[in-house]
Every structure is written in structure tokens, then in C-alpha cells.
Amino acid sequence: MKFFNVAYATIVQIVSTIRQSCLTHLSRIQIKTNLLARPPVQAKTNSRPSSKDQQLRRILYLAYFSVGYSGNYSMSYPTNIKSNVLQQLTQWLFEPSPQITIASQRRHARLLSSLLIFALGMVCITIVSERVYAAVITLIILGTGYGFSRTRHYEWGALLAVFALMIPSFAMILDAAPGTLDDTYLAASPLSWLILALILASLWAKAWITAVVTIITIGATLGLPVVRPEINMEAIRWMVALFGVSGGFLVLAAALRNRDSKDIETQTRALEDQHQRLQASEQRYRGLVENISDTVYMIDTNGYFTYVSPAGSTLTGYALESLKGMHFLHLVDPEWRSVLVNFYQDQIANREDETKLDFPLITAAGEKRWVEQKTALILDEKQALIGLQS
């Protein structure tokens, strides 16, 4: 007893020394942080606490709270540090591998990691029960599944989680007291939880994996009378029928889900490829348009410029930034404005693909310049007018 008292007193002294050292360093960093964060009004500085100070402060906080809080120190823990630590911890625990690029697969992997973390916690709680061997085996399988869930092979993690769900049901049957398994209800109750394993398999795994899990479940259920001959066969028959019917439907559901997922992935990849091709085409034609000597422009249905090539600045004397958003008639000789309005109204009404017209422009310097303009209609996929291009 004397030895334990001495050891306890020594540990208390060490903890007290560590806490006092943490408090001393935290006080120094807090004073430095306050001076840098709230400088005097006349002083103009953008100084901030160094990254070294912030890192040291974070370590000291963790050390201080890990050895206990006495209540005699009132400095608050910075919100940004708490949020950063929580964000880093969450990302480290649940974020899938960067090799998983499809958004839906990343969501599945993230959800699987979360469920496996929860399952690991629940198994750790129940590990003190009588069925220690079952809890340990389940813990090992779930831990391995969690490791797979953080990689691009996350589907293997789902498969291991399915098998981990089967262990408690069979453990309850194998450890049941003699004389309890001859009752239909008592024998069927533990096995009924196996349906959760089939549902989980159909949600995450492929159809053939769901079929394999169904076959294994039925085979293991049929094999129970070998190790427990007194088990009620009526319960076995009912559970095999339940697993067969429900497993068949779940395999079909998994096949349909996988087909839809493949269609979505195929469409997504096609859209991404099309988007990349359109971007490349746009850059290629934009470079071609911007390097020709003729002026190319587009206006909306109200007559305002939506695009003007660089040659338009040379022609009109206006900067490109000024031309964008300017009304087209602002550049036209006032005596010709009504002529252009009537001309292009006729083109729109008659749905003429292309027209040509000569008219004078007024440049930014007030100079009159005659131009020849070829104008085409811009139509959307429903053949509705959305603008003009020249």
C-alpha cells in the first residue's frame, strides 16, 4: 500500500508540473498574440502570430487539456484552432482516397467509413460481454473493412462489413443454452438479423456479390443443425425460405442499381468529354476570330453587344471594354439608324439566314466610316431568335 501511495503522489506531482509549464508558455503566447492582433491605432501593421507560435500554442493546449483542467485558468480555446483540428480529424477519418474521382462513389465510400467507425465503437462497447471471441473477430473484420473503405477498393470494405454483421447472429445460435433452440421463435430470432447483411450487400456491392452473400447465408443456415442438432428445423426452413426470396429480390435490386449507376457514370464521362471538346473548340475558334482583320461581333435581341473581336476596337476607336454592353445603334450614323432598324426587322420577320448592307459608322473620334456588314441570325435549339452575329 505504501508503494502505491508513493507512486500516486509522484504521478500527481508530474502532472502538476506539466500543467504549470503549459500555463506559463500559454500566457506568454497569449500576450504576444494580443499585442499583434490588436495594435495601437497609430501603429499600422499587418503582423500576425507566426505559424511556429500557432503550432506551439496548439500543442500546448492539447497537452494542457490532456492532463486535466483545474478551472483556475480562464483563457478561451481559439475557435479557428478547434474548427481546424475538427476538420482535419474528420477528413483523416472519413475522406476517401483521391483515386476515387466520381462524386457518387466518394459519397458511398465516405458513408461506408462513417458506418464502420460507428460499428467499431459499438463492438468495442460489447467486447466485455460473454461472447468475447465473436466481438474480437467482428472487431478485426470491421477494422480491415474500414481500412479498405479509405482506398479505391472501398467495395471490399462493404463486403467485410456484411460478413461482420453475420457473426453475432451465428454466435448467438452457437452459444445458446441447451434446450432453447427447440423453440421456433427462439431459434429464428437471431437468424432474422441476417437480413440486414443482405440489405447492406445489395446497397453497396455488385449484384453477383449480393448473390454470393445470399448463397453463403443460406448455406450457413442449413449447416447449423450439424453443430447444434437440437435446433428447431421448422425455424431453419422458414429462415432459408426468407433468405431465398428476399435475397432474390435484393439481387435484382442491386442489378438495377448497378445498371443505373453505370448509365449515370457513362453519361457523366460523355458530358465531361463533350465539355472538354467544346472548350478546346471554343479556344481554337476564338483564337481564329481574334486574329482576323475583319470585325466580328454578336448582339442580343435588344441590340446590345455581347461579343466584339479585337478588330472592332481598331475600326470604331472604342476600347473593347466600352463596346461590350453598348447598343449597336450608338455607332451608326443617326441618319441611317431607322434604315438599319427596318432592314433587320425584315430579316428577322422573313427568317433570312444572311443579309448584307453597306452603311456609315461614327467612330469615337467623330469620323464617318463606311462598312459592309453581313449579318446572320442566332437561333437556339428551339429555333427561337436569341441574337444576331456579323
DRENTI-606883 format. One record per residue (C-alpha): y, x, z. Coordinates in steps of 0.02 Angstrom, whole numbers, always signed. Layout:
{pt {Y X Z}}
...
This chain:
{pt {+0 +0 +0}}
{pt {+118 +143 +40}}
{pt {+88 +217 -132}}
{pt {+136 +53 -219}}
{pt {+294 +38 -114}}
{pt {+348 +213 -162}}
{pt {+308 +180 -346}}
{pt {+404 +17 -343}}
{pt {+556 +100 -263}}
{pt {+552 +238 -393}}
{pt {+546 +114 -538}}
{pt {+691 +15 -464}}
{pt {+795 +174 -448}}
{pt {+758 +225 -629}}
{pt {+804 +52 -695}}
{pt {+965 +52 -593}}
{pt {+1013 +223 -661}}
{pt {+982 +169 -841}}
{pt {+1085 +11 -820}}
{pt {+1229 +105 -740}}
{pt {+1229 +231 -882}}
{pt {+1230 +91 -1011}}
{pt {+1376 +6 -923}}
{pt {+1477 +167 -919}}
{pt {+1454 +200 -1105}}
{pt {+1487 +18 -1149}}
{pt {+1650 +20 -1053}}
{pt {+1711 +173 -1148}}
{pt {+1664 +98 -1317}}
{pt {+1742 -70 -1271}}
{pt {+1908 +13 -1226}}
{pt {+1906 +111 -1390}}
{pt {+1861 -47 -1489}}
{pt {+2001 -149 -1410}}
{pt {+2130 -14 -1447}}
{pt {+2076 -4 -1628}}
{pt {+2053 -191 -1654}}
{pt {+2222 -242 -1577}}
{pt {+2350 -105 -1619}}
{pt {+2532 -123 -1563}}
{pt {+2646 -224 -1676}}
{pt {+2747 -74 -1730}}
{pt {+2592 +25 -1775}}
{pt {+2516 -8 -1945}}
{pt {+2337 +50 -1958}}
{pt {+2178 -9 -2038}}
{pt {+2068 +89 -1918}}
{pt {+1906 +10 -1865}}
{pt {+1770 +67 -1746}}
{pt {+1662 +195 -1830}}
{pt {+1487 +150 -1886}}
{pt {+1422 +277 -1761}}
{pt {+1511 +187 -1618}}
{pt {+1448 +18 -1677}}
{pt {+1270 +82 -1690}}
{pt {+1280 +163 -1517}}
{pt {+1354 +4 -1446}}
{pt {+1213 -100 -1518}}
{pt {+1080 +17 -1447}}
{pt {+1162 +16 -1275}}
{pt {+1171 -173 -1274}}
{pt {+987 -186 -1315}}
{pt {+945 -58 -1182}}
{pt {+1052 -146 -1053}}
{pt {+979 -318 -1080}}
{pt {+802 -250 -1091}}
{pt {+811 -184 -911}}
{pt {+890 -343 -842}}
{pt {+1060 -424 -819}}
{pt {+1140 -418 -646}}
{pt {+1287 -533 -679}}
{pt {+1418 -407 -622}}
{pt {+1475 -358 -796}}
{pt {+1572 -484 -898}}
{pt {+1586 -404 -1070}}
{pt {+1526 -527 -1205}}
{pt {+1400 -476 -1337}}
{pt {+1488 -474 -1507}}
{pt {+1443 -621 -1619}}
{pt {+1434 -515 -1776}}
{pt {+1306 -397 -1695}}
{pt {+1199 -542 -1636}}
{pt {+1203 -626 -1807}}
{pt {+1165 -463 -1897}}
{pt {+1018 -424 -1784}}
{pt {+951 -601 -1803}}
{pt {+972 -595 -1992}}
{pt {+884 -427 -2004}}
{pt {+743 -486 -1891}}
{pt {+720 -646 -1993}}
{pt {+720 -551 -2157}}
{pt {+596 -424 -2088}}
{pt {+478 -560 -2027}}
{pt {+484 -690 -2165}}
{pt {+562 -620 -2325}}
{pt {+429 -597 -2462}}
{pt {+402 -445 -2570}}
{pt {+536 -405 -2703}}
{pt {+393 -405 -2830}}
{pt {+391 -596 -2814}}
{pt {+534 -645 -2930}}
{pt {+503 -831 -2962}}
{pt {+602 -939 -2841}}
{pt {+464 -1066 -2808}}
{pt {+338 -928 -2768}}
{pt {+462 -845 -2650}}
{pt {+484 -1011 -2558}}
{pt {+296 -1031 -2543}}
{pt {+274 -853 -2478}}
{pt {+418 -875 -2354}}
{pt {+347 -1039 -2289}}
{pt {+173 -963 -2276}}
{pt {+240 -817 -2173}}
{pt {+329 -938 -2056}}
{pt {+173 -1043 -2030}}
{pt {+66 -890 -1999}}
{pt {+190 -823 -1870}}
{pt {+182 -992 -1782}}
{pt {-9 -993 -1791}}
{pt {-17 -817 -1722}}
{pt {+89 -870 -1574}}
{pt {-20 -1021 -1540}}
{pt {-179 -916 -1548}}
{pt {-104 -788 -1428}}
{pt {-72 -930 -1305}}
{pt {-252 -994 -1318}}
{pt {-333 -822 -1310}}
{pt {-356 -842 -1122}}
{pt {-471 -991 -1149}}
{pt {-659 -988 -1133}}
{pt {-685 -957 -1320}}
{pt {-606 -784 -1318}}
{pt {-712 -720 -1462}}
{pt {-653 -863 -1576}}
{pt {-471 -833 -1530}}
{pt {-485 -646 -1562}}
{pt {-569 -671 -1731}}
{pt {-439 -802 -1779}}
{pt {-300 -684 -1724}}
{pt {-368 -543 -1832}}
{pt {-386 -655 -1985}}
{pt {-213 -731 -1962}}
{pt {-136 -559 -1940}}
{pt {-218 -499 -2100}}
{pt {-160 -657 -2189}}
{pt {+18 -627 -2129}}
{pt {+11 -452 -2200}}
{pt {-42 -522 -2369}}
{pt {+96 -655 -2360}}
{pt {+228 -516 -2362}}
{pt {+162 -448 -2528}}
{pt {+145 -513 -2705}}
{pt {-35 -561 -2659}}
{pt {+27 -695 -2539}}
{pt {-103 -818 -2602}}
{pt {-237 -714 -2516}}
{pt {-141 -741 -2355}}
{pt {-154 -929 -2382}}
{pt {-342 -913 -2411}}
{pt {-365 -814 -2250}}
{pt {-262 -945 -2157}}
{pt {-381 -1078 -2222}}
{pt {-532 -986 -2154}}
{pt {-443 -955 -1989}}
{pt {-421 -1144 -1970}}
{pt {-608 -1167 -1989}}
{pt {-656 -1053 -1845}}
{pt {-600 -1163 -1697}}
{pt {-697 -1314 -1763}}
{pt {-861 -1220 -1782}}
{pt {-832 -1130 -1617}}
{pt {-817 -1297 -1527}}
{pt {-983 -1352 -1602}}
{pt {-1073 -1189 -1562}}
{pt {-1007 -1183 -1382}}
{pt {-1035 -1367 -1345}}
{pt {-1136 -1405 -1189}}
{pt {-1316 -1462 -1215}}
{pt {-1334 -1649 -1231}}
{pt {-1160 -1679 -1302}}
{pt {-1197 -1657 -1486}}
{pt {-1320 -1801 -1500}}
{pt {-1172 -1921 -1497}}
{pt {-1100 -1960 -1669}}
{pt {-918 -1961 -1612}}
{pt {-930 -1802 -1507}}
{pt {-1013 -1708 -1649}}
{pt {-894 -1769 -1784}}
{pt {-730 -1744 -1689}}
{pt {-723 -1552 -1701}}
{pt {-777 -1555 -1883}}
{pt {-642 -1680 -1932}}
{pt {-511 -1543 -1910}}
{pt {-587 -1451 -2057}}
{pt {-497 -1572 -2172}}
{pt {-335 -1480 -2128}}
{pt {-409 -1321 -2202}}
{pt {-448 -1412 -2364}}
{pt {-272 -1485 -2373}}
{pt {-193 -1314 -2344}}
{pt {-303 -1238 -2479}}
{pt {-251 -1371 -2604}}
{pt {-67 -1343 -2565}}
{pt {-62 -1155 -2590}}
{pt {-218 -1095 -2679}}
{pt {-280 -1122 -2855}}
{pt {-398 -1264 -2897}}
{pt {-553 -1153 -2905}}
{pt {-512 -1079 -2734}}
{pt {-496 -1254 -2664}}
{pt {-666 -1296 -2740}}
{pt {-743 -1139 -2662}}
{pt {-670 -1183 -2491}}
{pt {-740 -1360 -2508}}
{pt {-914 -1293 -2551}}
{pt {-909 -1170 -2405}}
{pt {-854 -1309 -2287}}
{pt {-995 -1424 -2343}}
{pt {-1123 -1282 -2336}}
{pt {-1070 -1228 -2162}}
{pt {-1077 -1408 -2101}}
{pt {-1251 -1432 -2172}}
{pt {-1305 -1270 -2089}}
{pt {-1254 -1322 -1914}}
{pt {-1423 -1404 -1874}}
{pt {-1504 -1233 -1896}}
{pt {-1410 -1159 -1747}}
{pt {-1391 -1322 -1650}}
{pt {-1546 -1429 -1686}}
{pt {-1490 -1565 -1564}}
{pt {-1334 -1606 -1665}}
{pt {-1322 -1786 -1724}}
{pt {-1372 -1792 -1908}}
{pt {-1277 -1954 -1935}}
{pt {-1116 -1860 -1897}}
{pt {-1166 -1721 -2015}}
{pt {-1197 -1844 -2158}}
{pt {-1032 -1932 -2129}}
{pt {-933 -1770 -2123}}
{pt {-1019 -1700 -2279}}
{pt {-975 -1860 -2372}}
{pt {-795 -1849 -2310}}
{pt {-778 -1666 -2361}}
{pt {-856 -1700 -2531}}
{pt {-743 -1848 -2575}}
{pt {-582 -1777 -2502}}
{pt {-620 -1604 -2572}}
{pt {-643 -1677 -2746}}
{pt {-476 -1765 -2740}}
{pt {-390 -1611 -2668}}
{pt {-464 -1501 -2806}}
{pt {-396 -1623 -2935}}
{pt {-226 -1623 -2849}}
{pt {-224 -1433 -2844}}
{pt {-267 -1426 -3030}}
{pt {-125 -1544 -3073}}
{pt {-4 -1448 -2962}}
{pt {-54 -1282 -3039}}
{pt {-33 -1354 -3213}}
{pt {+140 -1420 -3172}}
{pt {+186 -1254 -3091}}
{pt {+131 -1158 -3245}}
{pt {+230 -1276 -3357}}
{pt {+385 -1251 -3249}}
{pt {+363 -1062 -3248}}
{pt {+338 -1061 -3436}}
{pt {+493 -1166 -3464}}
{pt {+592 -1059 -3343}}
{pt {+543 -899 -3432}}
{pt {+582 -979 -3601}}
{pt {+754 -1032 -3539}}
{pt {+787 -858 -3470}}
{pt {+736 -778 -3635}}
{pt {+842 -900 -3732}}
{pt {+990 -867 -3617}}
{pt {+972 -680 -3643}}
{pt {+961 -701 -3832}}
{pt {+1115 -812 -3831}}
{pt {+1210 -685 -3728}}
{pt {+1161 -546 -3847}}
{pt {+1207 -654 -3997}}
{pt {+1373 -701 -3919}}
{pt {+1417 -520 -3885}}
{pt {+1368 -471 -4061}}
{pt {+1470 -607 -4147}}
{pt {+1615 -589 -4026}}
{pt {+1625 -405 -4071}}
{pt {+1619 -451 -4256}}
{pt {+1756 -583 -4239}}
{pt {+1869 -473 -4133}}
{pt {+1862 -331 -4259}}
{pt {+1906 -427 -4418}}
{pt {+2085 -431 -4482}}
{pt {+2092 -621 -4505}}
{pt {+2140 -731 -4358}}
{pt {+2002 -839 -4287}}
{pt {+2040 -973 -4159}}
{pt {+1973 -1134 -4083}}
{pt {+2068 -1282 -4014}}
{pt {+2010 -1432 -3914}}
{pt {+2034 -1615 -3964}}
{pt {+2209 -1613 -3886}}
{pt {+2266 -1467 -3992}}
{pt {+2266 -1330 -3859}}
{pt {+2196 -1157 -3896}}
{pt {+2030 -1119 -3811}}
{pt {+1999 -954 -3902}}
{pt {+2106 -837 -4008}}
{pt {+2045 -675 -4084}}
{pt {+2146 -514 -4057}}
{pt {+2216 -528 -4235}}
{pt {+2308 -686 -4180}}
{pt {+2421 -583 -4067}}
{pt {+2471 -473 -4214}}
{pt {+2503 -625 -4325}}
{pt {+2607 -727 -4203}}
{pt {+2685 -593 -4094}}
{pt {+2622 -679 -3935}}
{pt {+2505 -597 -3811}}
{pt {+2328 -666 -3808}}
{pt {+2353 -724 -3628}}
{pt {+2503 -827 -3684}}
{pt {+2412 -902 -3833}}
{pt {+2265 -966 -3731}}
{pt {+2314 -1138 -3668}}
{pt {+2462 -1151 -3787}}
{pt {+2475 -1303 -3902}}
{pt {+2442 -1265 -4085}}
{pt {+2599 -1356 -4146}}
{pt {+2707 -1237 -4043}}
{pt {+2675 -1106 -4178}}
{pt {+2706 -1222 -4327}}
{pt {+2873 -1240 -4415}}
{pt {+2949 -1402 -4345}}
{pt {+2972 -1471 -4521}}
{pt {+2784 -1454 -4552}}
{pt {+2716 -1521 -4388}}
{pt {+2698 -1702 -4446}}
{pt {+2615 -1640 -4606}}
{pt {+2482 -1545 -4508}}
{pt {+2452 -1689 -4388}}
{pt {+2422 -1812 -4530}}
{pt {+2317 -1687 -4627}}
{pt {+2195 -1650 -4486}}
{pt {+2188 -1832 -4431}}
{pt {+2125 -1872 -4606}}
{pt {+1997 -1731 -4595}}
{pt {+1931 -1799 -4430}}
{pt {+1929 -1979 -4491}}
{pt {+1837 -1932 -4652}}
{pt {+1721 -1809 -4564}}
{pt {+1761 -1672 -4689}}
{pt {+1665 -1514 -4644}}
{pt {+1801 -1394 -4700}}
{pt {+1980 -1405 -4766}}
{pt {+2112 -1282 -4825}}
{pt {+2300 -1292 -4802}}
{pt {+2450 -1175 -4825}}
{pt {+2595 -1194 -4702}}
{pt {+2727 -1085 -4615}}
{pt {+2713 -1017 -4437}}
{pt {+2856 -967 -4323}}
{pt {+2820 -803 -4233}}
{pt {+2876 -756 -4059}}
{pt {+3023 -661 -4138}}
{pt {+3076 -818 -4236}}
{pt {+3011 -753 -4402}}
{pt {+2933 -876 -4525}}
{pt {+2762 -826 -4595}}
{pt {+2658 -922 -4721}}
{pt {+2472 -930 -4686}}
{pt {+2319 -1003 -4770}}
{pt {+2208 -1094 -4646}}
{pt {+2028 -1151 -4668}}
{pt {+1979 -1274 -4533}}
{pt {+1806 -1341 -4484}}
{pt {+1754 -1474 -4360}}
{pt {+1664 -1427 -4198}}
{pt {+1532 -1558 -4154}}
{pt {+1414 -1569 -4006}}
{pt {+1229 -1614 -4012}}
{pt {+1275 -1800 -4023}}
{pt {+1391 -1766 -4171}}
{pt {+1544 -1804 -4065}}
{pt {+1703 -1705 -4101}}
{pt {+1744 -1576 -3968}}
{pt {+1872 -1470 -4062}}
{pt {+1924 -1377 -4220}}
{pt {+1899 -1197 -4273}}
{pt {+1992 -1096 -4404}}
